[in-house]
Amino acid sequence: MKFNELGLSERVLQAVESAGYTAPTPIQEQAIPHVLAKRDVLGIAQTGTGKTAAFTLPMISMLEQGRARARMPRTLILEPTRELAAQVEENFVRYSQGQKLSMALLIGGVSFNDQDAKITRGVDVLIATPGRMLDHFERGKLLLTGIEVLVIDEADRMLDMGFIPDIERIAKLCPFTRQTLFFTATMPPEIKHITEQFLSSPVVIEVARPATAAATITQRLVATGGQDHEKRDTLRKQIHAAADLKNAIVFCNRKRDVATLTKSLEKHGFGVACLHGDMDQRARMNALDNFRTGKVPLLVASDVAARGLDIPDVSHIFNYDVPIHADDYVHRIGRTGRAGRQGTSLTLVSRADRKHIDAIEKLIGNKIEWFGITLDELPASEAVETPRHHHQERKRPGRPPPRTEERHRPSDSPRSAEPSTPRPASPRRQRDEEDDRPVKGLGDHVPSFLLRPVRITKS
Ligand code: AMP
């Protein structure tokens, strides 16, 4: 099928041509005609399937008729994270070239006043994270009674982040007669329940995960000791050993570890940016820009911050931590091997991670091969050595960026899904944080016979 058979306006078709798209993706082909016919749509699809254009293109076509009224946006798009909201805005800008589409973005880190001014003038498209949207609403500057189309994107992620009560509240503030477009990658029971509540006789469209992704990704497990310093050591070795590494995303399970690992990699001379839920909007955007433009080749990220990001052409994924939810593994490795390109994913596995690896292998339906030695062959409490034949001394990717103090402030999102576990400064933590300093003498590795009490016998 061709784009011009879907019922899109001439101007939108031109924008699609300028974007270089030759044919609609399956979700676009199936959703666009229904969206244009004003039907509710339940799209079960994940990022990478072209789902953003599946709702933005027909919305732009529809918005060509009519105009926005003061304080009453015509359409509302809810996204779980600021980056996704900003990405959707970019899509609207790209596909509405030459049109006078007015937009406002209600996300943390973007000034209230500027967005209020836009809303007061009237906007066609309002893109928001749920918490920030309700903040504006409660200030009385915004009416949702003119909403013609409500888009709820990445609904299962919203569920993970605790946004569902906000979503329910927002949906009730929109007119009953609105059209609802609902996208989710998975259908847990809670999501099923709210689709029954919010959608009226929806067209259900389910598209498979981009099947080509897995085929083009070489997945390997790397055995490592479980201590933080051992894992960092293993990671550095793997980064050096990856001869074809162009750029990489390094995933951690906790935001605290994102910050620690970033600092450690910086200290070792790697060009690195980081992304986690506690960073302010500017810092996040800077980090993403630096990574996207190749200024830094490494991005250390948490799942929540990185979910759904469209960063084309990432050569490597490193799972510094094995994800606790098997689903996240699929999302993480899906950041590479996009659009038929080759990608590599390396997952650091310590003895404690076995059960999570079993769950991942069950989900993806096959065993992942080990790179180098297996966990069973790993010497007790030792970081694994990269096999010699894989190890090629190469220039460290990128220049070390100037060291800046990361300022973390609490996220503006009411509930962050990333577990935040402030740790007391235990001796072990101190040691972990100091592990990157040059070791003097025996360092921490004092052989146990030296620690045995010495018995002095009287002669
Ligand atoms: P999404 O799933 O919306 O995050 O889109 C993933 C990527 O696919 C984005 O970089 C889009 O620019 C791109 N894309 C969307 N529709 C098409 C299409 N019909 N042909 C080629 N690329 C597309």
Residues whose N, C-alpha, C, O or C-beta is under 5 A from the ligand:
A	BS01	AMP	Y21 T22 A23 P24 T25 Q46 T47 G48 T49 G50 K51 T52 A53 D310
